[in-house]
Amino acid sequence: MRTASDDTDILRLLSGAEFLADLFELVRSGRFKYKGMGTLPHPDADGTYPAKLIFRGEGLTMVLKPGGEWQTLLEAGAGMDLRIRML
């Protein structure tokens, strides 16, 4: 029987690069769909609210910076996702 510590150990073995590769594969496969540009309800480190690339699918919202750099992953229909302002 697996325990919570087993799951934690498995997650530690996965690198951030593998996680991101899996998410980008969801885009390539069409399971995450591009929905347009939007702004998050919280500013970036420089205090601005730049437009981001918004993808949705599988009950999640993936947010990328305009150059394709990872920003965040949100639960669709909850929390900060509800406050994304689509442009």
PyMOL Python script that loads the backbone (N, CA, C, O; Angstrom):
from pymol import cmd

cmd.read_pdbstr("""\
ATOM      1  N   MET A   1       0.844  -1.184   0.000  1.00  0.00           N
ATOM      2  CA  MET A   1       0.000   0.000   0.000  1.00  0.00           C
ATOM      3  C   MET A   1       0.884   1.240   0.000  1.00  0.00           C
ATOM      4  O   MET A   1       1.856   1.325   0.752  1.00  0.00           O
ATOM      5  N   ARG A   2       0.535   2.205  -0.856  1.00  0.00           N
ATOM      6  CA  ARG A   2       1.306   3.450  -0.950  1.00  0.00           C
ATOM      7  C   ARG A   2       0.918   4.384   0.179  1.00  0.00           C
ATOM      8  O   ARG A   2      -0.223   4.390   0.642  1.00  0.00           O
ATOM      9  N   THR A   3       1.873   5.160   0.604  1.00  0.00           N
ATOM     10  CA  THR A   3       1.615   6.149   1.650  1.00  0.00           C
ATOM     11  C   THR A   3       1.876   7.542   1.107  1.00  0.00           C
ATOM     12  O   THR A   3       2.435   7.701   0.022  1.00  0.00           O
ATOM     13  N   ALA A   4       1.471   8.546   1.863  1.00  0.00           N
ATOM     14  CA  ALA A   4       1.706   9.932   1.457  1.00  0.00           C
ATOM     15  C   ALA A   4       3.195  10.196   1.284  1.00  0.00           C
ATOM     16  O   ALA A   4       3.588  10.940   0.385  1.00  0.00           O
ATOM     17  N   SER A   5       4.034   9.596   2.132  1.00  0.00           N
ATOM     18  CA  SER A   5       5.477   9.824   1.992  1.00  0.00           C
ATOM     19  C   SER A   5       5.999   9.224   0.694  1.00  0.00           C
ATOM     20  O   SER A   5       6.930   9.770   0.102  1.00  0.00           O
ATOM     21  N   ASP A   6       5.414   8.094   0.228  1.00  0.00           N
ATOM     22  CA  ASP A   6       5.802   7.523  -1.062  1.00  0.00           C
ATOM     23  C   ASP A   6       5.522   8.521  -2.181  1.00  0.00           C
ATOM     24  O   ASP A   6       6.358   8.722  -3.063  1.00  0.00           O
ATOM     25  N   ASP A   7       4.341   9.148  -2.144  1.00  0.00           N
ATOM     26  CA  ASP A   7       3.983  10.126  -3.167  1.00  0.00           C
ATOM     27  C   ASP A   7       4.935  11.312  -3.127  1.00  0.00           C
ATOM     28  O   ASP A   7       5.343  11.813  -4.175  1.00  0.00           O
ATOM     29  N   THR A   8       5.293  11.766  -1.932  1.00  0.00           N
ATOM     30  CA  THR A   8       6.218  12.883  -1.799  1.00  0.00           C
ATOM     31  C   THR A   8       7.571  12.513  -2.380  1.00  0.00           C
ATOM     32  O   THR A   8       8.184  13.326  -3.072  1.00  0.00           O
ATOM     33  N   ASP A   9       8.046  11.312  -2.115  1.00  0.00           N
ATOM     34  CA  ASP A   9       9.333  10.872  -2.648  1.00  0.00           C
ATOM     35  C   ASP A   9       9.303  10.821  -4.172  1.00  0.00           C
ATOM     36  O   ASP A   9      10.272  11.199  -4.831  1.00  0.00           O
ATOM     37  N   ILE A  10       8.191  10.356  -4.727  1.00  0.00           N
ATOM     38  CA  ILE A  10       8.060  10.291  -6.185  1.00  0.00           C
ATOM     39  C   ILE A  10       8.087  11.698  -6.776  1.00  0.00           C
ATOM     40  O   ILE A  10       8.754  11.939  -7.782  1.00  0.00           O
ATOM     41  N   LEU A  11       7.360  12.626  -6.151  1.00  0.00           N
ATOM     42  CA  LEU A  11       7.343  13.995  -6.653  1.00  0.00           C
ATOM     43  C   LEU A  11       8.719  14.629  -6.603  1.00  0.00           C
ATOM     44  O   LEU A  11       9.062  15.419  -7.482  1.00  0.00           O
ATOM     45  N   ARG A  12       9.507  14.305  -5.606  1.00  0.00           N
ATOM     46  CA  ARG A  12      10.867  14.855  -5.514  1.00  0.00           C
ATOM     47  C   ARG A  12      11.739  14.371  -6.647  1.00  0.00           C
ATOM     48  O   ARG A  12      12.664  15.071  -7.058  1.00  0.00           O
ATOM     49  N   LEU A  13      11.461  13.175  -7.165  1.00  0.00           N
ATOM     50  CA  LEU A  13      12.263  12.634  -8.257  1.00  0.00           C
ATOM     51  C   LEU A  13      11.979  13.329  -9.586  1.00  0.00           C
ATOM     52  O   LEU A  13      12.837  13.373 -10.469  1.00  0.00           O
ATOM     53  N   LEU A  14      10.783  13.864  -9.720  1.00  0.00           N
ATOM     54  CA  LEU A  14      10.418  14.544 -10.959  1.00  0.00           C
ATOM     55  C   LEU A  14      11.033  15.934 -10.981  1.00  0.00           C
ATOM     56  O   LEU A  14      10.897  16.696 -10.024  1.00  0.00           O
ATOM     57  N   SER A  15      11.698  16.255 -12.055  1.00  0.00           N
ATOM     58  CA  SER A  15      12.283  17.597 -12.151  1.00  0.00           C
ATOM     59  C   SER A  15      11.236  18.569 -12.677  1.00  0.00           C
ATOM     60  O   SER A  15      10.254  18.163 -13.298  1.00  0.00           O
ATOM     61  N   GLY A  16      11.453  19.841 -12.427  1.00  0.00           N
ATOM     62  CA  GLY A  16      10.572  20.872 -12.961  1.00  0.00           C
ATOM     63  C   GLY A  16      10.499  20.809 -14.473  1.00  0.00           C
ATOM     64  O   GLY A  16       9.451  21.088 -15.055  1.00  0.00           O
ATOM     65  N   ALA A  17      11.595  20.448 -15.116  1.00  0.00           N
ATOM     66  CA  ALA A  17      11.619  20.361 -16.579  1.00  0.00           C
ATOM     67  C   ALA A  17      10.661  19.284 -17.077  1.00  0.00           C
ATOM     68  O   ALA A  17       9.976  19.486 -18.081  1.00  0.00           O
ATOM     69  N   GLU A  18      10.602  18.153 -16.397  1.00  0.00           N
ATOM     70  CA  GLU A  18       9.694  17.080 -16.799  1.00  0.00           C
ATOM     71  C   GLU A  18       8.239  17.513 -16.627  1.00  0.00           C
ATOM     72  O   GLU A  18       7.395  17.227 -17.476  1.00  0.00           O
ATOM     73  N   PHE A  19       7.956  18.195 -15.538  1.00  0.00           N
ATOM     74  CA  PHE A  19       6.609  18.696 -15.269  1.00  0.00           C
ATOM     75  C   PHE A  19       6.177  19.651 -16.374  1.00  0.00           C
ATOM     76  O   PHE A  19       5.076  19.531 -16.911  1.00  0.00           O
ATOM     77  N   LEU A  20       7.052  20.605 -16.715  1.00  0.00           N
ATOM     78  CA  LEU A  20       6.727  21.572 -17.768  1.00  0.00           C
ATOM     79  C   LEU A  20       6.581  20.886 -19.115  1.00  0.00           C
ATOM     80  O   LEU A  20       5.690  21.231 -19.891  1.00  0.00           O
ATOM     81  N   ALA A  21       7.438  19.922 -19.402  1.00  0.00           N
ATOM     82  CA  ALA A  21       7.338  19.193 -20.672  1.00  0.00           C
ATOM     83  C   ALA A  21       5.990  18.492 -20.776  1.00  0.00           C
ATOM     84  O   ALA A  21       5.377  18.477 -21.844  1.00  0.00           O
ATOM     85  N   ASP A  22       5.526  17.911 -19.674  1.00  0.00           N
ATOM     86  CA  ASP A  22       4.222  17.242 -19.674  1.00  0.00           C
ATOM     87  C   ASP A  22       3.093  18.239 -19.937  1.00  0.00           C
ATOM     88  O   ASP A  22       2.166  17.947 -20.692  1.00  0.00           O
ATOM     89  N   LEU A  23       3.174  19.412 -19.315  1.00  0.00           N
ATOM     90  CA  LEU A  23       2.134  20.426 -19.533  1.00  0.00           C
ATOM     91  C   LEU A  23       2.140  20.916 -20.971  1.00  0.00           C
ATOM     92  O   LEU A  23       1.078  21.068 -21.575  1.00  0.00           O
ATOM     93  N   PHE A  24       3.314  21.166 -21.527  1.00  0.00           N
ATOM     94  CA  PHE A  24       3.375  21.631 -22.908  1.00  0.00           C
ATOM     95  C   PHE A  24       2.915  20.550 -23.883  1.00  0.00           C
ATOM     96  O   PHE A  24       2.404  20.864 -24.957  1.00  0.00           O
ATOM     97  N   GLU A  25       3.092  19.293 -23.521  1.00  0.00           N
ATOM     98  CA  GLU A  25       2.566  18.205 -24.350  1.00  0.00           C
ATOM     99  C   GLU A  25       1.039  18.242 -24.362  1.00  0.00           C
ATOM    100  O   GLU A  25       0.427  17.896 -25.372  1.00  0.00           O
ATOM    101  N   LEU A  26       0.415  18.653 -23.262  1.00  0.00           N
ATOM    102  CA  LEU A  26      -1.043  18.800 -23.236  1.00  0.00           C
ATOM    103  C   LEU A  26      -1.498  19.869 -24.226  1.00  0.00           C
ATOM    104  O   LEU A  26      -2.574  19.750 -24.812  1.00  0.00           O
ATOM    105  N   VAL A  27      -0.699  20.899 -24.415  1.00  0.00           N
ATOM    106  CA  VAL A  27      -1.012  21.931 -25.418  1.00  0.00           C
ATOM    107  C   VAL A  27      -0.848  21.347 -26.815  1.00  0.00           C
ATOM    108  O   VAL A  27      -1.732  21.471 -27.662  1.00  0.00           O
ATOM    109  N   ARG A  28       0.295  20.708 -27.042  1.00  0.00           N
ATOM    110  CA  ARG A  28       0.564  20.137 -28.376  1.00  0.00           C
ATOM    111  C   ARG A  28      -0.496  19.105 -28.771  1.00  0.00           C
ATOM    112  O   ARG A  28      -0.870  19.011 -29.940  1.00  0.00           O
ATOM    113  N   SER A  29      -0.976  18.336 -27.796  1.00  0.00           N
ATOM    114  CA  SER A  29      -1.952  17.284 -28.091  1.00  0.00           C
ATOM    115  C   SER A  29      -3.369  17.823 -28.266  1.00  0.00           C
ATOM    116  O   SER A  29      -4.260  17.095 -28.704  1.00  0.00           O
ATOM    117  N   GLY A  30      -3.584  19.105 -27.925  1.00  0.00           N
ATOM    118  CA  GLY A  30      -4.906  19.695 -28.051  1.00  0.00           C
ATOM    119  C   GLY A  30      -5.770  19.544 -26.815  1.00  0.00           C
ATOM    120  O   GLY A  30      -6.918  19.988 -26.812  1.00  0.00           O
ATOM    121  N   ARG A  31      -5.247  18.930 -25.767  1.00  0.00           N
ATOM    122  CA  ARG A  31      -6.037  18.774 -24.536  1.00  0.00           C
ATOM    123  C   ARG A  31      -6.130  20.086 -23.758  1.00  0.00           C
ATOM    124  O   ARG A  31      -7.093  20.295 -23.020  1.00  0.00           O
ATOM    125  N   PHE A  32      -5.147  20.969 -23.911  1.00  0.00           N
ATOM    126  CA  PHE A  32      -5.222  22.346 -23.423  1.00  0.00           C
ATOM    127  C   PHE A  32      -5.413  23.219 -24.653  1.00  0.00           C
ATOM    128  O   PHE A  32      -4.664  23.095 -25.622  1.00  0.00           O
ATOM    129  N   LYS A  33      -6.391  24.088 -24.627  1.00  0.00           N
ATOM    130  CA  LYS A  33      -6.704  24.955 -25.769  1.00  0.00           C
ATOM    131  C   LYS A  33      -6.354  26.399 -25.435  1.00  0.00           C
ATOM    132  O   LYS A  33      -6.601  26.873 -24.326  1.00  0.00           O
ATOM    133  N   TYR A  34      -5.775  27.087 -26.413  1.00  0.00           N
ATOM    134  CA  TYR A  34      -5.477  28.507 -26.262  1.00  0.00           C
ATOM    135  C   TYR A  34      -6.791  29.281 -26.244  1.00  0.00           C
ATOM    136  O   TYR A  34      -7.613  29.132 -27.148  1.00  0.00           O
ATOM    137  N   LYS A  35      -6.993  30.108 -25.215  1.00  0.00           N
ATOM    138  CA  LYS A  35      -8.231  30.870 -25.070  1.00  0.00           C
ATOM    139  C   LYS A  35      -8.045  32.344 -25.353  1.00  0.00           C
ATOM    140  O   LYS A  35      -9.026  33.073 -25.494  1.00  0.00           O
ATOM    141  N   GLY A  36      -6.799  32.800 -25.438  1.00  0.00           N
ATOM    142  CA  GLY A  36      -6.546  34.205 -25.718  1.00  0.00           C
ATOM    143  C   GLY A  36      -5.596  34.811 -24.700  1.00  0.00           C
ATOM    144  O   GLY A  36      -4.953  34.112 -23.917  1.00  0.00           O
ATOM    145  N   MET A  37      -5.531  36.131 -24.738  1.00  0.00           N
ATOM    146  CA  MET A  37      -4.679  36.881 -23.827  1.00  0.00           C
ATOM    147  C   MET A  37      -5.523  37.355 -22.649  1.00  0.00           C
ATOM    148  O   MET A  37      -6.701  37.676 -22.804  1.00  0.00           O
ATOM    149  N   GLY A  38      -4.909  37.395 -21.476  1.00  0.00           N
ATOM    150  CA  GLY A  38      -5.608  37.865 -20.292  1.00  0.00           C
ATOM    151  C   GLY A  38      -4.617  38.370 -19.262  1.00  0.00           C
ATOM    152  O   GLY A  38      -3.416  38.124 -19.369  1.00  0.00           O
ATOM    153  N   THR A  39      -5.125  39.074 -18.267  1.00  0.00           N
ATOM    154  CA  THR A  39      -4.278  39.554 -17.186  1.00  0.00           C
ATOM    155  C   THR A  39      -4.678  38.873 -15.881  1.00  0.00           C
ATOM    156  O   THR A  39      -5.854  38.599 -15.639  1.00  0.00           O
ATOM    157  N   LEU A  40      -3.688  38.611 -15.058  1.00  0.00           N
ATOM    158  CA  LEU A  40      -3.924  38.028 -13.742  1.00  0.00           C
ATOM    159  C   LEU A  40      -4.294  39.130 -12.761  1.00  0.00           C
ATOM    160  O   LEU A  40      -3.976  40.296 -12.996  1.00  0.00           O
ATOM    161  N   PRO A  41      -4.963  38.778 -11.662  1.00  0.00           N
ATOM    162  CA  PRO A  41      -5.392  39.803 -10.704  1.00  0.00           C
ATOM    163  C   PRO A  41      -4.268  40.359  -9.832  1.00  0.00           C
ATOM    164  O   PRO A  41      -4.480  41.316  -9.087  1.00  0.00           O
ATOM    165  N   HIS A  42      -3.073  39.767  -9.920  1.00  0.00           N
ATOM    166  CA  HIS A  42      -1.941  40.239  -9.128  1.00  0.00           C
ATOM    167  C   HIS A  42      -0.848  40.724 -10.068  1.00  0.00           C
ATOM    168  O   HIS A  42      -0.622  40.114 -11.113  1.00  0.00           O
ATOM    169  N   PRO A  43      -0.155  41.821  -9.712  1.00  0.00           N
ATOM    170  CA  PRO A  43       0.888  42.345 -10.604  1.00  0.00           C
ATOM    171  C   PRO A  43       2.125  41.453 -10.624  1.00  0.00           C
ATOM    172  O   PRO A  43       2.357  40.653  -9.718  1.00  0.00           O
ATOM    173  N   ASP A  44       2.909  41.618 -11.688  1.00  0.00           N
ATOM    174  CA  ASP A  44       4.218  40.981 -11.756  1.00  0.00           C
ATOM    175  C   ASP A  44       5.153  41.685 -10.770  1.00  0.00           C
ATOM    176  O   ASP A  44       4.767  42.671 -10.143  1.00  0.00           O
ATOM    177  N   ALA A  45       6.351  41.192 -10.638  1.00  0.00           N
ATOM    178  CA  ALA A  45       7.323  41.751  -9.689  1.00  0.00           C
ATOM    179  C   ALA A  45       7.597  43.234  -9.931  1.00  0.00           C
ATOM    180  O   ALA A  45       7.937  43.968  -9.003  1.00  0.00           O
ATOM    181  N   ASP A  46       7.445  43.673 -11.187  1.00  0.00           N
ATOM    182  CA  ASP A  46       7.714  45.086 -11.505  1.00  0.00           C
ATOM    183  C   ASP A  46       6.494  45.980 -11.284  1.00  0.00           C
ATOM    184  O   ASP A  46       6.540  47.176 -11.574  1.00  0.00           O
ATOM    185  N   GLY A  47       5.403  45.405 -10.772  1.00  0.00           N
ATOM    186  CA  GLY A  47       4.206  46.185 -10.475  1.00  0.00           C
ATOM    187  C   GLY A  47       3.244  46.353 -11.636  1.00  0.00           C
ATOM    188  O   GLY A  47       2.223  47.024 -11.487  1.00  0.00           O
ATOM    189  N   THR A  48       3.537  45.766 -12.785  1.00  0.00           N
ATOM    190  CA  THR A  48       2.661  45.883 -13.952  1.00  0.00           C
ATOM    191  C   THR A  48       1.747  44.658 -14.065  1.00  0.00           C
ATOM    192  O   THR A  48       1.963  43.633 -13.419  1.00  0.00           O
ATOM    193  N   TYR A  49       0.730  44.801 -14.900  1.00  0.00           N
ATOM    194  CA  TYR A  49      -0.227  43.720 -15.166  1.00  0.00           C
ATOM    195  C   TYR A  49      -0.176  43.363 -16.657  1.00  0.00           C
ATOM    196  O   TYR A  49      -1.142  43.615 -17.378  1.00  0.00           O
ATOM    197  N   PRO A  50       0.931  42.784 -17.129  1.00  0.00           N
ATOM    198  CA  PRO A  50       1.029  42.485 -18.556  1.00  0.00           C
ATOM    199  C   PRO A  50       0.090  41.361 -18.987  1.00  0.00           C
ATOM    200  O   PRO A  50      -0.294  40.504 -18.190  1.00  0.00           O
ATOM    201  N   ALA A  51      -0.263  41.390 -20.255  1.00  0.00           N
ATOM    202  CA  ALA A  51      -1.109  40.340 -20.827  1.00  0.00           C
ATOM    203  C   ALA A  51      -0.348  39.018 -20.836  1.00  0.00           C
ATOM    204  O   ALA A  51       0.860  38.989 -21.071  1.00  0.00           O
ATOM    205  N   LYS A  52      -1.054  37.941 -20.583  1.00  0.00           N
ATOM    206  CA  LYS A  52      -0.493  36.583 -20.557  1.00  0.00           C
ATOM    207  C   LYS A  52      -1.258  35.701 -21.533  1.00  0.00           C
ATOM    208  O   LYS A  52      -2.392  36.003 -21.905  1.00  0.00           O
ATOM    209  N   LEU A  53      -0.627  34.613 -21.941  1.00  0.00           N
ATOM    210  CA  LEU A  53      -1.266  33.607 -22.784  1.00  0.00           C
ATOM    211  C   LEU A  53      -2.062  32.667 -21.869  1.00  0.00           C
ATOM    212  O   LEU A  53      -1.512  32.126 -20.909  1.00  0.00           O
ATOM    213  N   ILE A  54      -3.339  32.473 -22.159  1.00  0.00           N
ATOM    214  CA  ILE A  54      -4.217  31.659 -21.327  1.00  0.00           C
ATOM    215  C   ILE A  54      -4.622  30.394 -22.095  1.00  0.00           C
ATOM    216  O   ILE A  54      -5.146  30.463 -23.206  1.00  0.00           O
ATOM    217  N   PHE A  55      -4.365  29.243 -21.474  1.00  0.00           N
ATOM    218  CA  PHE A  55      -4.747  27.942 -22.020  1.00  0.00           C
ATOM    219  C   PHE A  55      -5.634  27.246 -20.994  1.00  0.00           C
ATOM    220  O   PHE A  55      -5.391  27.351 -19.792  1.00  0.00           O
ATOM    221  N   ARG A  56      -6.667  26.533 -21.462  1.00  0.00           N
ATOM    222  CA  ARG A  56      -7.551  25.817 -20.539  1.00  0.00           C
ATOM    223  C   ARG A  56      -7.818  24.402 -21.044  1.00  0.00           C
ATOM    224  O   ARG A  56      -7.876  24.147 -22.247  1.00  0.00           O
ATOM    225  N   GLY A  57      -7.980  23.495 -20.086  1.00  0.00           N
ATOM    226  CA  GLY A  57      -8.322  22.113 -20.393  1.00  0.00           C
ATOM    227  C   GLY A  57      -8.078  21.229 -19.193  1.00  0.00           C
ATOM    228  O   GLY A  57      -7.327  21.596 -18.289  1.00  0.00           O
ATOM    229  N   GLU A  58      -8.706  20.063 -19.176  1.00  0.00           N
ATOM    230  CA  GLU A  58      -8.498  19.087 -18.110  1.00  0.00           C
ATOM    231  C   GLU A  58      -8.787  19.662 -16.719  1.00  0.00           C
ATOM    232  O   GLU A  58      -8.219  19.200 -15.730  1.00  0.00           O
ATOM    233  N   GLY A  59      -9.672  20.675 -16.639  1.00  0.00           N
ATOM    234  CA  GLY A  59     -10.003  21.273 -15.353  1.00  0.00           C
ATOM    235  C   GLY A  59      -8.955  22.233 -14.817  1.00  0.00           C
ATOM    236  O   GLY A  59      -8.973  22.596 -13.640  1.00  0.00           O
ATOM    237  N   LEU A  60      -8.034  22.646 -15.697  1.00  0.00           N
ATOM    238  CA  LEU A  60      -6.939  23.521 -15.294  1.00  0.00           C
ATOM    239  C   LEU A  60      -6.835  24.719 -16.225  1.00  0.00           C
ATOM    240  O   LEU A  60      -7.317  24.687 -17.357  1.00  0.00           O
ATOM    241  N   THR A  61      -6.199  25.776 -15.731  1.00  0.00           N
ATOM    242  CA  THR A  61      -5.852  26.938 -16.542  1.00  0.00           C
ATOM    243  C   THR A  61      -4.343  27.119 -16.444  1.00  0.00           C
ATOM    244  O   THR A  61      -3.798  27.273 -15.351  1.00  0.00           O
ATOM    245  N   MET A  62      -3.674  27.100 -17.588  1.00  0.00           N
ATOM    246  CA  MET A  62      -2.235  27.321 -17.635  1.00  0.00           C
ATOM    247  C   MET A  62      -1.984  28.724 -18.151  1.00  0.00           C
ATOM    248  O   MET A  62      -2.558  29.145 -19.156  1.00  0.00           O
ATOM    249  N   VAL A  63      -1.112  29.446 -17.445  1.00  0.00           N
ATOM    250  CA  VAL A  63      -0.800  30.829 -17.802  1.00  0.00           C
ATOM    251  C   VAL A  63       0.675  30.913 -18.164  1.00  0.00           C
ATOM    252  O   VAL A  63       1.541  30.487 -17.400  1.00  0.00           O
ATOM    253  N   LEU A  64       0.949  31.471 -19.348  1.00  0.00           N
ATOM    254  CA  LEU A  64       2.311  31.667 -19.822  1.00  0.00           C
ATOM    255  C   LEU A  64       2.565  33.142 -20.070  1.00  0.00           C
ATOM    256  O   LEU A  64       1.648  33.890 -20.410  1.00  0.00           O
ATOM    257  N   LYS A  65       3.814  33.557 -19.899  1.00  0.00           N
ATOM    258  CA  LYS A  65       4.210  34.910 -20.271  1.00  0.00           C
ATOM    259  C   LYS A  65       4.198  34.983 -21.794  1.00  0.00           C
ATOM    260  O   LYS A  65       4.249  33.942 -22.449  1.00  0.00           O
ATOM    261  N   PRO A  66       4.132  36.185 -22.383  1.00  0.00           N
ATOM    262  CA  PRO A  66       4.028  36.310 -23.836  1.00  0.00           C
ATOM    263  C   PRO A  66       5.108  35.576 -24.630  1.00  0.00           C
ATOM    264  O   PRO A  66       4.849  35.124 -25.746  1.00  0.00           O
ATOM    265  N   GLY A  67       6.305  35.451 -24.078  1.00  0.00           N
ATOM    266  CA  GLY A  67       7.377  34.740 -24.771  1.00  0.00           C
ATOM    267  C   GLY A  67       7.311  33.236 -24.607  1.00  0.00           C
ATOM    268  O   GLY A  67       8.193  32.528 -25.095  1.00  0.00           O
ATOM    269  N   GLY A  68       6.284  32.724 -23.930  1.00  0.00           N
ATOM    270  CA  GLY A  68       6.123  31.292 -23.732  1.00  0.00           C
ATOM    271  C   GLY A  68       6.680  30.783 -22.420  1.00  0.00           C
ATOM    272  O   GLY A  68       6.620  29.584 -22.148  1.00  0.00           O
ATOM    273  N   GLU A  69       7.224  31.677 -21.596  1.00  0.00           N
ATOM    274  CA  GLU A  69       7.774  31.271 -20.305  1.00  0.00           C
ATOM    275  C   GLU A  69       6.638  30.921 -19.341  1.00  0.00           C
ATOM    276  O   GLU A  69       5.610  31.596 -19.301  1.00  0.00           O
ATOM    277  N   TRP A  70       6.844  29.859 -18.572  1.00  0.00           N
ATOM    278  CA  TRP A  70       5.879  29.386 -17.593  1.00  0.00           C
ATOM    279  C   TRP A  70       5.540  30.478 -16.589  1.00  0.00           C
ATOM    280  O   TRP A  70       6.437  31.180 -16.122  1.00  0.00           O
ATOM    281  N   GLN A  71       4.263  30.635 -16.248  1.00  0.00           N
ATOM    282  CA  GLN A  71       3.830  31.569 -15.208  1.00  0.00           C
ATOM    283  C   GLN A  71       3.189  30.800 -14.053  1.00  0.00           C
ATOM    284  O   GLN A  71       3.710  30.808 -12.938  1.00  0.00           O
ATOM    285  N   THR A  72       2.054  30.131 -14.318  1.00  0.00           N
ATOM    286  CA  THR A  72       1.381  29.409 -13.239  1.00  0.00           C
ATOM    287  C   THR A  72       0.354  28.432 -13.801  1.00  0.00           C
ATOM    288  O   THR A  72       0.000  28.479 -14.979  1.00  0.00           O
ATOM    289  N   LEU A  73      -0.106  27.558 -12.936  1.00  0.00           N
ATOM    290  CA  LEU A  73      -1.171  26.610 -13.252  1.00  0.00           C
ATOM    291  C   LEU A  73      -2.244  26.798 -12.192  1.00  0.00           C
ATOM    292  O   LEU A  73      -1.954  26.793 -10.995  1.00  0.00           O
ATOM    293  N   LEU A  74      -3.482  26.964 -12.634  1.00  0.00           N
ATOM    294  CA  LEU A  74      -4.594  27.250 -11.726  1.00  0.00           C
ATOM    295  C   LEU A  74      -5.703  26.219 -11.901  1.00  0.00           C
ATOM    296  O   LEU A  74      -5.840  25.613 -12.964  1.00  0.00           O
ATOM    297  N   GLU A  75      -6.483  26.030 -10.857  1.00  0.00           N
ATOM    298  CA  GLU A  75      -7.682  25.205 -10.966  1.00  0.00           C
ATOM    299  C   GLU A  75      -8.731  26.017 -11.714  1.00  0.00           C
ATOM    300  O   GLU A  75      -9.074  27.123 -11.298  1.00  0.00           O
ATOM    301  N   ALA A  76      -9.240  25.475 -12.810  1.00  0.00           N
ATOM    302  CA  ALA A  76     -10.246  26.186 -13.605  1.00  0.00           C
ATOM    303  C   ALA A  76     -11.514  26.391 -12.796  1.00  0.00           C
ATOM    304  O   ALA A  76     -11.980  25.486 -12.104  1.00  0.00           O
ATOM    305  N   GLY A  77     -12.065  27.592 -12.892  1.00  0.00           N
ATOM    306  CA  GLY A  77     -13.331  27.891 -12.240  1.00  0.00           C
ATOM    307  C   GLY A  77     -13.241  28.142 -10.751  1.00  0.00           C
ATOM    308  O   GLY A  77     -14.255  28.128 -10.053  1.00  0.00           O
ATOM    309  N   ALA A  78     -12.021  28.375 -10.251  1.00  0.00           N
ATOM    310  CA  ALA A  78     -11.849  28.611  -8.816  1.00  0.00           C
ATOM    311  C   ALA A  78     -10.768  29.661  -8.574  1.00  0.00           C
ATOM    312  O   ALA A  78      -9.893  29.876  -9.413  1.00  0.00           O
ATOM    313  N   GLY A  79     -10.845  30.301  -7.426  1.00  0.00           N
ATOM    314  CA  GLY A  79      -9.788  31.210  -6.986  1.00  0.00           C
ATOM    315  C   GLY A  79      -9.378  32.244  -8.017  1.00  0.00           C
ATOM    316  O   GLY A  79     -10.216  32.935  -8.596  1.00  0.00           O
ATOM    317  N   MET A  80      -8.070  32.338  -8.236  1.00  0.00           N
ATOM    318  CA  MET A  80      -7.518  33.353  -9.128  1.00  0.00           C
ATOM    319  C   MET A  80      -7.997  33.177 -10.573  1.00  0.00           C
ATOM    320  O   MET A  80      -8.072  34.154 -11.318  1.00  0.00           O
ATOM    321  N   ASP A  81      -8.319  31.956 -10.971  1.00  0.00           N
ATOM    322  CA  ASP A  81      -8.812  31.732 -12.327  1.00  0.00           C
ATOM    323  C   ASP A  81     -10.063  32.557 -12.599  1.00  0.00           C
ATOM    324  O   ASP A  81     -10.246  33.064 -13.706  1.00  0.00           O
ATOM    325  N   LEU A  82     -10.914  32.693 -11.607  1.00  0.00           N
ATOM    326  CA  LEU A  82     -12.155  33.448 -11.784  1.00  0.00           C
ATOM    327  C   LEU A  82     -11.896  34.949 -11.965  1.00  0.00           C
ATOM    328  O   LEU A  82     -12.760  35.687 -12.436  1.00  0.00           O
ATOM    329  N   ARG A  83     -10.693  35.383 -11.582  1.00  0.00           N
ATOM    330  CA  ARG A  83     -10.382  36.810 -11.662  1.00  0.00           C
ATOM    331  C   ARG A  83      -9.464  37.169 -12.822  1.00  0.00           C
ATOM    332  O   ARG A  83      -9.002  38.307 -12.911  1.00  0.00           O
ATOM    333  N   ILE A  84      -9.188  36.207 -13.721  1.00  0.00           N
ATOM    334  CA  ILE A  84      -8.448  36.533 -14.933  1.00  0.00           C
ATOM    335  C   ILE A  84      -9.328  37.420 -15.801  1.00  0.00           C
ATOM    336  O   ILE A  84     -10.498  37.115 -16.035  1.00  0.00           O
ATOM    337  N   ARG A  85      -8.760  38.506 -16.270  1.00  0.00           N
ATOM    338  CA  ARG A  85      -9.500  39.414 -17.158  1.00  0.00           C
ATOM    339  C   ARG A  85      -9.035  39.141 -18.591  1.00  0.00           C
ATOM    340  O   ARG A  85      -7.912  39.481 -18.966  1.00  0.00           O
ATOM    341  N   MET A  86      -9.905  38.530 -19.375  1.00  0.00           N
ATOM    342  CA  MET A  86      -9.562  38.240 -20.775  1.00  0.00           C
ATOM    343  C   MET A  86      -9.616  39.535 -21.571  1.00  0.00           C
ATOM    344  O   MET A  86     -10.494  40.374 -21.369  1.00  0.00           O
ATOM    345  N   LEU A  87      -8.663  39.678 -22.477  1.00  0.00           N
ATOM    346  CA  LEU A  87      -8.567  40.894 -23.291  1.00  0.00           C
ATOM    347  C   LEU A  87      -9.188  40.705 -24.654  1.00  0.00           C
ATOM    348  O   LEU A  87      -9.191  41.632 -25.465  1.00  0.00           O
TER     349      LEU A  87
END
""", "prot")
cmd.dss("prot")
cmd.show_as("cartoon", "prot")
cmd.util.cbc("prot")
cmd.orient("prot")
